Amino acid sequence: MLTKFLVSDFMNFKCAWTLDLSEPNNYEFNPEVVSKDAITKAIVY
């Protein structure tokens, strides 16, 4: 399972940027996206 995604020097991402899916903090507004203490759905816009 993918839990961490790091982007660096790619297209418009000049600085390193990390999407950490293993820390589902403050997701009370949409509990359907959290399963087994990990975020199961995410969008990078």
N, C-alpha and C positions, 0 to 999 in steps of 0.2 A: 504494500500500500504506500502511495506517495504521501509523505508527511511534511516535507519541506522542499520548497522550490526557490532557487536563487538565480537571479538574472543580473548580469553585469556586462557593460559595454555592448549592448545589443540594441540596434536601432535607436529609439529615443530614451532608452534606459542608460543615462550617462553614469550614474552612481549605482553601486550594488543595491539590489532590492530583494528582500526575502519575504516569501509568503509561507508562513508557518501554519500548517493545517492541524498540528497536534495540540494546539492550545485553544480550545473553543471557549474563550472568555466572552461574557456578555452576549451570548446567543439565545437568550430567553425569548426574544421576539420571534424566532423561527426555529423551534426545537427539531423540526424534521431534517435539518441539515447536519445534525450531530448524531453520530453513531459510534459506539465503543470509544468514547472520549477523543474523537477526531472529527474534523469537519469533512463532510462527504461531498458537498457541492460548493463551488466557488467560481466567481467570474472576475477576470482581470480586464478592466476597461481602459 
